[in-house]
Amino acid sequence: MINGGLNILSSAVEVSNMEAMVYRLKAKKAENDLARLQNEALERESKLVRDHATAIRRAERRDRREVSSVMSQRASEFEAELGNLSEAYSLVGDFRECCASVSTLWKTRLGKFNFKDEVATMEGGRKDYAHAEALVSPIEGRLQGFWDPIPVSPDTKEALTEVLGEDEEVNCPASAFEVSLSGNVSI
């Protein structure tokens, strides 16, 4: 009987040792599965961050190209308008100089001076002067238009300047599960 009791006891110990090994193997497999899932989640998160950074860089490049093309177009328009403005000012200055010119007095002393020709020249100068003064204001207005802000793509968002709460972050995108890289969770 003692041998039978010892046999039952030893078989119970063996069964419990086997069960313990099975549970240890299941626990080890569960740990490995958990580690694999965590690695996959980290890889997905890092891929999302890389994709997000790539999309931002592409948008910035596209916006820089748009701004560059607008700036070069505005520079050429500005150069043309500035030429028009300087021409208008030169016409105004030429007329003023002509009206108060000492050379007109000097011409009166020459033998070939014709008063009617001089008056006709001055009348033509006054017309140019009025035309030039009418041009100056619109040209100056168009030149001021070159300082307007440059429009960018509608998919570009302006950075917010509001105060961040505990569940908000700067430069830390959240994954699809709203778990951020810093560990803050927004549900």
C-alpha positions in Angstrom: 0.0 0.0 0.0 2.8 2.3 0.7 4.2 1.6 -2.7 0.9 2.2 -4.3 0.5 5.5 -2.4 4.0 6.6 -3.5 3.3 5.6 -7.1 0.1 7.7 -7.1 1.9 10.6 -5.4 4.9 10.4 -7.9 2.5 10.3 -10.8 0.6 13.3 -9.5 3.9 15.2 -9.1 4.9 14.2 -12.7 1.5 15.4 -14.0 1.8 18.7 -12.1 5.4 19.1 -13.5 4.1 18.4 -17.0 1.3 20.9 -16.5 3.8 23.5 -15.2 6.0 22.9 -18.3 3.0 23.3 -20.6 2.0 26.6 -18.8 5.6 27.8 -19.0 5.6 27.1 -22.7 2.3 28.8 -23.2 3.5 31.8 -21.2 6.7 31.9 -23.3 4.7 31.7 -26.5 2.4 34.5 -25.3 5.4 36.7 -24.4 6.9 36.1 -27.9 3.6 36.9 -29.6 3.3 40.1 -27.5 6.8 41.1 -28.4 6.2 40.4 -32.1 2.9 42.5 -32.0 4.7 45.3 -30.2 7.5 45.3 -32.8 4.9 45.3 -35.6 3.1 48.2 -33.9 6.4 50.1 -33.5 7.3 49.5 -37.2 3.9 50.7 -38.3 4.2 53.8 -36.1 7.7 54.6 -37.5 6.4 54.0 -41.0 3.5 56.4 -40.4 6.0 59.0 -39.0 8.3 58.6 -42.0 5.3 58.8 -44.4 4.0 61.9 -42.6 7.5 63.5 -42.7 7.8 62.7 -46.4 4.4 64.2 -47.1 5.3 67.4 -45.2 8.6 67.7 -47.1 6.9 67.2 -50.5 4.3 69.9 -49.6 7.0 72.3 -48.5 9.0 71.7 -51.7 5.8 72.2 -53.8 5.0 75.4 -51.9 8.6 76.7 -52.3 8.3 76.1 -56.0 5.0 77.9 -56.2 6.4 80.8 -54.1 9.5 80.9 -56.3 7.5 81.0 -59.5 5.2 83.7 -58.1 8.2 85.7 -56.9 10.0 85.5 -60.3 6.8 86.5 -62.1 6.3 89.4 -59.7 9.9 90.5 -60.1 9.5 90.7 -63.9 6.2 92.6 -63.5 7.8 94.9 -61.0 10.7 95.6 -63.3 8.3 96.5 -66.1 6.1 98.7 -63.9 9.2 100.4 -62.4 10.3 101.2 -65.9 6.9 102.7 -66.7 7.0 104.7 -63.5 10.5 106.1 -64.1 9.4 107.0 -67.7 6.3 108.8 -66.3 8.5 110.7 -63.8 11.0 111.5 -66.5 8.1 112.9 -68.7 7.0 115.0 -65.7 10.5 116.1 -65.0 11.2 116.9 -68.6 8.1 119.2 -68.8 9.1 121.0 -65.6 12.6 121.4 -66.8 11.3 122.6 -70.1 9.0 125.2 -68.6 11.6 126.7 -66.4 14.4 126.3 -68.8 17.0 128.9 -69.4 17.5 127.4 -72.8 14.2 128.9 -73.9 15.4 132.3 -73.0 18.6 131.6 -74.8 16.7 130.6 -78.0 15.0 134.0 -78.0 18.4 135.6 -78.6 19.1 133.4 -81.6 18.1 134.4 -85.0 16.1 131.3 -85.8 13.7 131.5 -82.8 10.0 131.0 -83.8 7.5 131.8 -81.1 4.7 129.7 -82.6 6.9 126.6 -82.8 8.0 127.1 -79.2 4.4 127.5 -78.0 3.4 124.3 -79.9 6.3 122.5 -78.3 5.3 123.6 -74.9 1.6 122.7 -75.5 2.7 119.2 -76.5 4.8 119.1 -73.4 1.8 120.0 -71.2 -0.2 117.2 -72.8 2.6 114.8 -72.1 2.8 116.2 -68.5 -0.9 115.7 -67.9 -0.7 112.2 -69.4 2.4 111.4 -67.3 0.8 112.6 -64.1 -2.3 110.5 -64.8 0.0 107.5 -65.2 1.9 107.9 -62.0 -0.8 107.0 -59.5 -2.0 103.8 -61.1 1.5 102.6 -61.6 2.3 103.3 -57.9 -0.8 101.3 -57.0 0.3 98.4 -59.1 3.7 98.5 -57.5 2.1 98.4 -54.1 0.2 95.2 -55.2 3.6 93.4 -55.4 3.7 93.4 -51.6 0.5 91.3 -51.3 0.9 87.9 -49.7 1.7 85.0 -51.9 -1.1 82.3 -52.0 0.0 78.7 -51.4 -1.7 75.4 -51.9 -5.1 74.9 -50.3 -3.9 71.6 -48.7 -1.3 73.4 -46.7 -2.5 74.3 -43.2 -1.4 77.3 -41.2 0.3 76.3 -37.9 -2.0 76.8 -34.9 -0.7 79.1 -32.2 -3.1 78.1 -29.4 -2.1 76.8 -26.0 -1.7 73.0 -26.0 -3.5 70.8 -23.5 -2.2 67.7 -21.8 -3.4 65.4 -24.6 -2.0 67.5 -27.4 1.6 67.5 -28.7 3.8 69.4 -31.0 5.6 67.6 -33.8 4.6 64.2 -32.5 2.0 62.7 -34.8 -0.5 60.1 -33.3 -1.1 56.7 -34.8 -4.4 55.3 -35.9 -5.0 54.2 -32.3 -4.4 57.8 -31.0 -1.2 56.6 -29.2 1.6 59.0 -29.6 5.4 58.5 -29.6 5.7 60.1 -26.2 3.2 57.8 -24.6 0.3 60.2 -24.2 -3.0 58.6 -25.1 -5.9 60.5 -26.5 -9.2 58.6 -26.5 
